[in-house]
């Protein structure tokens, strides 16, 4: 909920920079919602455990917020 509120308050403010890519709060929130929707469509539901296997990447943060969004 924190990120969602921040995206409403300061949508254009930079939220995340990784390498040469920077996401605003609104863009980051939109990507998290898309990822949560894709996870839900794949069958991930509240209470499920989700693992992340990957390198240190902005995708980890997005996956963390997307799974939290699903509960």
matplotlib code that plots the C-alpha trace (Angstrom):
import matplotlib.pyplot as plt

x = [0.0, 2.9, 4.0, 0.5, 0.0, 3.4, 2.5, -0.6, 1.2, 4.3, 3.8, 6.6, 9.3, 12.1, 11.5, 14.0, 17.2, 19.0, 21.9, 20.8, 17.0, 14.9, 11.3, 9.0, 6.7, 3.8, 5.7, 7.0, 3.5, 2.1, 4.8, 4.1, 0.4, 1.1, 3.4, 0.8, -1.8, 0.5, 1.2, -2.5, -3.3, -0.6, -2.4, -0.6, -3.0, -3.1, -1.1, 1.1, 4.8, 6.8, 10.5, 12.8, 15.8, 18.0, 20.7, 20.6, 18.1, 15.3, 13.0, 13.5, 12.0, 9.1, 8.5, 8.6, 5.9, 3.8, 3.7, 2.9, 0.0, -1.4, -1.1]
y = [0.0, 2.4, 2.3, 2.8, 5.8, 7.3, 6.8, 8.9, 11.6, 12.0, 10.0, 11.6, 11.5, 9.0, 5.8, 3.3, 3.5, 0.4, 0.9, 3.4, 2.8, 4.9, 4.3, 7.0, 6.0, 5.8, 3.7, 1.4, 0.9, 0.2, -2.5, -4.1, -4.2, -5.9, -8.4, -9.2, -9.7, -12.0, -14.0, -14.2, -15.4, -18.1, -19.3, -17.6, -16.8, -15.4, -17.6, -19.2, -19.1, -17.6, -17.9, -15.6, -17.0, -14.4, -11.9, -8.6, -6.8, -4.3, -7.2, -8.6, -5.5, -5.6, -9.2, -8.7, -5.9, -7.9, -10.9, -8.7, -7.2, -10.7, -11.5]
z = [0.0, 0.7, -3.0, -4.2, -2.0, -3.1, -6.7, -6.2, -4.2, -6.4, -9.6, -11.6, -8.9, -9.5, -7.4, -8.6, -10.6, -11.8, -14.3, -16.8, -16.2, -13.9, -13.0, -11.6, -8.8, -11.3, -13.7, -11.0, -9.6, -13.1, -13.7, -10.3, -11.1, -14.4, -12.8, -10.1, -12.8, -14.7, -11.5, -10.7, -14.2, -13.8, -10.7, -7.9, -5.1, -1.6, 0.8, -1.9, -1.6, -4.5, -5.0, -6.9, -8.6, -10.3, -10.0, -8.2, -10.4, -10.3, -11.2, -7.7, -6.1, -8.5, -7.9, -4.1, -4.3, -6.8, -4.6, -1.6, -3.6, -4.1, -0.4]

ax = plt.figure().add_subplot(projection="3d")
ax.plot(x, y, z, "-o")
ax.set_aspect("equal")
plt.show()
